[in-house]
Amino acid sequence: MDITTIMDMLKKELDSKRYQHSVNVMEVSRSLAKLYGADIEKALLAGILHDCGKNYRGDDAREYVKKIRYKADEIELLQPKLLHGIIGEHLARYKYGISDEEVLGAIKWHTTGRAGMNLLEKIIYVADYIEPLRYFEGIEEMRKAAFEDLDYCIVLCSESTIKFILNKGVLLHGRTVETRNHSLRLIKERK
C-alpha cells in the first residue's frame, strides 16, 4: 500500500486534528531523517501511521491488546492511552500492510520510548513531541535540540513527560524513565 492510500484511509478514520498532527509528525520526521541519514520513506510511513491506534481508548484499548495477546503491564492497563502505540503497530502491520520491522518498532515505541531505541524510533519519538501543533513550556528548546543532538532532545522530551505526569498525579511508566536514562548515558559516553 502506498503512502497516498494510507493517508486517504487515515483522513477518514482520524479526527481532523489528529490527522493534521500525524501529517505534521510525518513532515518533521522527513526533516530529521534527512539530517541524521535515516531512511526517508520509512520515516514518512512511521510518521503518518504513528497514531493510527489512537481511536482505541479505555476498555476498547484493553480488549484490543488482549485479543492480539500483548501482555500489557499494570500501568498500561490502568492508563490505556499508553497502549495506542502497541495497537498502532498491530494495525500498521495487518490493516495497512507494513512489514518493515523498523517502521513497526517506531510506531510501537513512540509513546514511552524505550532504552536502546534505533535511529528511526528516536526520530518518531522526537517528531511526535516537537511537531508544530504542540505548544508547552520548553518546546522551543526541544525543537532546537532535535536538529542538533537527537539524544539530548530525547532527554528533554522524556524529562518534560515525567514532569507532566508527576504534576497530573498519575502513574509514570518505567519505560519513560529508562528512555531518559539511556539517552543521558549515551551523551555522557560521547564526552
Rosetta blueprint (number, residue, H / E / L):
1 M L
2 D L
3 I H
4 T H
5 T H
6 I H
7 M H
8 D H
9 M H
10 L H
11 K H
12 K H
13 E H
14 L L
15 D L
16 S H
17 K H
18 R H
19 Y H
20 Q H
21 H H
22 S H
23 V H
24 N H
25 V H
26 M H
27 E H
28 V H
29 S H
30 R H
31 S H
32 L H
33 A H
34 K H
35 L H
36 Y H
37 G L
38 A L
39 D L
40 I H
41 E H
42 K H
43 A H
44 L H
45 L H
46 A H
47 G H
48 I H
49 L H
50 H L
51 D L
52 C L
53 G L
54 K L
55 N L
56 Y L
57 R L
58 G H
59 D H
60 D H
61 A H
62 R H
63 E H
64 Y H
65 V H
66 K H
67 K H
68 I L
69 R L
70 Y L
71 K L
72 A L
73 D L
74 E H
75 I H
76 E H
77 L H
78 L H
79 Q L
80 P H
81 K H
82 L H
83 L H
84 H H
85 G H
86 I H
87 I H
88 G H
89 E H
90 H H
91 L H
92 A H
93 R H
94 Y H
95 K L
96 Y L
97 G L
98 I L
99 S L
100 D L
101 E H
102 E H
103 V H
104 L H
105 G H
106 A H
107 I H
108 K H
109 W L
110 H L
111 T L
112 T L
113 G L
114 R L
115 A L
116 G L
117 M L
118 N L
119 L H
120 L H
121 E H
122 K H
123 I H
124 I H
125 Y H
126 V H
127 A H
128 D H
129 Y H
130 I H
131 E L
132 P L
133 L L
134 R L
135 Y L
136 F L
137 E L
138 G L
139 I H
140 E H
141 E H
142 M H
143 R H
144 K H
145 A H
146 A H
147 F L
148 E L
149 D L
150 L H
151 D H
152 Y H
153 C H
154 I H
155 V H
156 L H
157 C H
158 S H
159 E H
160 S H
161 T H
162 I H
163 K H
164 F H
165 I H
166 L H
167 N H
168 K H
169 G L
170 V L
171 L L
172 L L
173 H L
174 G H
175 R H
176 T H
177 V H
178 E H
179 T H
180 R H
181 N H
182 H H
183 S H
184 L H
185 R H
186 L H
187 I H
188 K H
189 E H
190 R H
191 K L
